[in-house]
């Protein structure tokens, strides 16, 4: 199949491209820089120059594809409205391009604020609707296109998609620990994060396409259901040789900055339905194994 991928050179996207090419698909990746374009071409993928603000370019990429995988996100935590608008615009544009075709549309989503006090499952529906909500309500918007003849599949990624070269939340936690001289968690650190290795995350996206997940399917890219924040802080403390401390909730913003909201959240999520549907099981290292390997401290 000809697969158009946004975010194709991102942390998750680059793994997805590898899996898609290995499975025999032809890939066109959206690239906003010369370096990104060169990285895609070196893998044997085609390049479409543009970014999330180039909706005409995104539309042309979707028009020419047999399937679309939307992974790009601005992740502008200082200006969430900017990220929300871009996400909603891209989802709307791709959905309109695919309407009536029954072509696959795989959309990345998150687990933040999905449920409270329990493990989230694939049966839980996102509470976010509209451009002013988290990620611009993109998950629900994408699912609305099922009624318009689009084979939408949502993949909710764990808050940490870890591995050697990660530049996500765990990397920021390590940087904060270095800067502050302590590895900290908030309060008792009982809040949990689901986790998955980058290679496993990419494999789930490829299987969602190749196994033709039904329209409206929600998948969870999680290998570990919920790792307590205190255990994450403990592993970072071991890796850096720093003491592990508890930070009061009212001091978390000063200590962690923008990351405090995420690090203090409970984002545990299972993937039983995903494993059963795709015949998938995780094969990569755990988060603790990656943290103990030293790759986050180079």
C-alpha positions in Angstrom: 0.0 0.0 0.0 1.0 3.6 -0.5 1.0 5.1 3.0 1.2 8.8 3.8 2.6 9.5 7.3 2.7 12.9 9.1 5.4 13.1 11.8 7.3 10.5 9.8 10.7 11.6 11.2 9.5 12.0 14.8 10.4 9.7 17.7 7.4 7.4 17.1 7.0 8.2 13.4 10.5 7.1 12.4 9.8 3.7 14.0 6.5 3.5 12.2 8.2 4.2 8.9 10.7 1.4 9.5 8.0 -1.1 10.3 5.9 -0.1 7.3 8.9 -0.4 4.9 9.8 -3.7 6.4 6.2 -4.9 5.8 6.5 -4.0 2.1 4.6 -0.8 2.0 5.6 2.3 0.1 5.8 5.3 2.4 5.5 9.1 1.7 6.5 11.1 4.8 5.7 14.8 5.5 9.0 16.6 6.0 9.4 20.2 7.1 13.2 20.4 6.8 16.0 19.3 4.6 17.4 17.1 7.3 14.0 15.3 7.7 13.7 14.9 4.0 17.2 13.4 3.8 16.5 11.0 6.6 13.3 9.7 4.8 15.1 9.4 1.5 17.9 7.5 3.1 15.4 4.9 4.3 13.8 4.6 0.8 10.7 6.6 1.5 9.3 9.4 -0.6 9.1 12.9 0.7 6.3 15.5 0.7 7.6 18.8 1.9 5.4 20.7 4.3 4.2 20.9 7.9 1.0 20.9 10.0 0.1 24.4 8.9 0.3 23.4 5.2 -3.2 22.0 4.9 -3.1 22.0 1.1 0.0 19.8 1.2 -1.5 17.5 3.8 -4.6 17.2 1.6 -2.6 16.3 -1.4 -0.7 13.6 0.5 -3.9 12.1 1.7 -5.5 12.2 -1.7 -2.6 10.2 -3.2 -2.4 7.6 -0.5 -4.1 4.2 0.1 -3.8 4.9 3.8 -2.9 7.8 6.1 -1.1 7.7 9.5 -1.3 11.0 11.4 1.4 11.2 14.1 2.6 14.8 13.9 1.8 17.2 16.7 3.3 20.6 17.6 3.6 19.7 21.3 3.7 23.4 22.1 3.1 23.1 25.9 3.6 26.8 26.4 0.9 27.6 23.9 -1.5 24.6 23.9 -4.1 26.5 21.8 -1.6 26.5 18.9 -1.1 22.8 19.1 -4.9 22.2 19.4 -5.7 24.3 16.4 -3.0 22.6 14.3 -4.2 19.1 15.3 -7.8 19.7 14.6 -7.0 21.3 11.3 -4.9 18.3 10.2 -7.5 15.8 11.3 -10.3 17.7 9.6 -8.3 18.0 6.4 -7.3 14.3 6.2 -10.8 13.2 7.1 -12.3 15.3 4.3 -9.8 13.9 1.8 -10.6 10.3 2.7 -14.4 10.7 3.1 -16.4 8.1 1.2 -13.3 6.0 0.3 -13.2 3.6 3.2 -9.4 4.0 3.3 -7.6 3.5 6.6 -6.9 6.6 8.7 -4.8 5.9 11.7 -4.7 8.7 14.2 -2.4 9.2 17.2 -4.0 10.2 20.5 -2.9 10.3 24.2 -4.0 9.0 27.6 -3.9 12.2 29.6 -7.1 12.9 31.6 -8.9 10.0 29.9 -10.1 8.4 33.2 -9.3 9.0 36.9 -8.4 6.6 39.6 -8.4 3.4 37.5 -6.8 1.7 34.6 -8.0 3.1 31.3 -9.2 0.6 28.6 -9.8 0.7 24.9 -13.6 0.9 25.7 -13.2 4.3 27.4 -14.2 7.2 25.2 -12.4 10.5 25.1 -14.1 13.3 27.0 -12.5 15.9 24.7 -14.6 17.6 22.0 -14.0 20.8 20.1 -11.0 22.9 19.2 -10.4 24.3 22.7 -10.1 20.9 24.3 -7.0 18.7 24.7 -5.4 18.0 21.3 -8.3 20.0 19.7 -10.7 17.1 20.3 -8.9 15.4 17.4 -9.7 11.8 18.5 -13.4 12.3 18.5 -13.3 14.3 15.4 -11.5 11.5 13.5 -14.0 9.0 14.8 -16.9 11.1 13.4 -15.6 10.4 9.9 -16.4 6.7 10.3 -20.0 7.7 9.4 -18.7 9.4 6.3 -16.9 6.3 5.0 -13.5 6.6 6.6 -11.8 3.6 8.2 -10.6 5.6 11.3 -8.5 3.8 13.9 -7.3 5.6 17.0 -4.0 4.6 18.6 -3.5 6.0 22.1 0.1 6.1 23.0 1.5 5.7 26.5 2.8 8.9 28.1 6.3 7.5 27.8 7.4 5.8 24.6 10.9 5.1 25.6 14.2 3.9 24.2 17.7 5.0 23.2 17.4 8.4 21.7 14.2 9.4 23.4 13.5 13.1 23.7 10.2 12.9 25.4 9.0 13.2 29.0 11.5 10.8 30.6 14.4 12.8 29.0 13.0 16.0 30.6 12.7 14.2 34.0 16.4 13.2 33.7 17.4 16.7 32.7 15.4 18.2 35.7 17.0 15.7 38.1 20.5 16.7 36.8 19.7 20.4 37.2 18.1 20.2 40.6 20.5 17.6 42.1 17.7 15.3 43.2 15.4 12.8 41.4 11.9 13.7 42.6 8.3 12.5 42.4 5.2 14.5 43.5 3.7 13.7 46.9 3.8 9.9 47.5 4.5 9.2 43.8 1.6 6.6 43.6 0.3 8.1 40.3 1.1 5.7 37.5 2.3 6.0 33.9 1.8 3.4 31.2 4.8 2.8 29.1 5.9 1.1 25.9 9.2 0.8 24.0 9.4 2.7 20.8 9.8 -0.3 18.6 6.7 -1.9 20.0 4.7 1.3 19.5 5.7 1.4 15.8 4.8 -2.3 15.4 1.2 -1.6 16.7 0.6 1.0 14.1 1.9 -1.3 11.3 -0.3 -4.1 12.5 -3.3 -1.9 12.8 -3.0 -1.3 9.0 -2.0 -4.8 7.9 -4.6 -6.5 10.1 -7.2 -4.1 8.9 -8.5 -3.0 12.3 -12.2 -2.2 11.8 -13.4 1.4 11.5 -13.9 3.0 14.9 -11.4 0.8 16.6 -9.4 2.3 19.6 -6.1 0.7 20.3 -3.7 1.2 23.3 0.0 1.3 22.6 0.9 0.3 26.1 3.2 -2.6 27.2 3.4 -1.8 31.0 0.0 -0.8 32.4 1.1 1.5 35.1 4.5 2.3 36.6 4.4 4.4 39.8 6.1 7.8 39.5 8.2 7.0 42.6 9.6 4.0 40.7 10.5 6.2 37.7 12.2 8.7 40.1 14.0 5.8 41.8 15.4 4.5 38.5 16.6 8.0 37.5 18.1 8.5 40.9 20.1 5.2 40.5 21.2 6.1 37.1 22.5 9.6 38.1 23.6 8.7 41.6 21.2 11.2 43.1 18.9 11.1 46.1 15.2 10.4 45.5 12.9 12.9 47.2 9.2 13.8 47.4 8.1 17.2 46.2 4.9 18.7 47.7 2.1 19.3 45.1 2.2 23.1 45.7 5.9 23.1 44.8 5.8 20.8 41.8 5.3 23.7 39.3 8.4 25.4 40.6 10.5 22.2 40.5 9.3 20.6 37.3 8.0 23.6 35.3 5.5 22.7 32.5 6.2 19.0 33.1 4.5 19.0 36.6 1.0 18.6 35.2 1.9 15.5 33.3 4.3 14.0 35.9 1.6 14.3 38.6 -1.1 12.7 36.5 -2.3 9.2 36.8 -2.1 7.7 33.3 -2.4 3.9 33.7 -3.8 2.0 30.7 -4.2 -1.6 29.7 -4.0 -3.0 26.2 -5.8 -6.4 26.5 -8.2 -5.6 23.6 -5.3 -4.4 21.4 -3.3 -7.5 22.0 -6.2 -9.8 21.2 -7.2 -8.0 18.0 -3.7 -7.6 16.6 -2.2 -10.8 18.0 0.5 -8.5 19.5 2.7 -8.9 22.5 5.5 -6.5 23.6 9.0 -7.5 22.8 11.1 -4.5 23.7 12.7 -3.7 27.0 10.8 -2.2 29.9 11.1 1.4 31.0 13.2 0.3 34.0 15.5 -1.7 31.8 16.0 1.3 29.5 16.7 3.6 32.4 19.1 1.1 33.9 20.9 0.6 30.6 22.4 4.1 30.8 21.0 5.3 27.5 19.2 8.2 29.1 22.4 9.5 30.8 24.8 9.9 28.0 
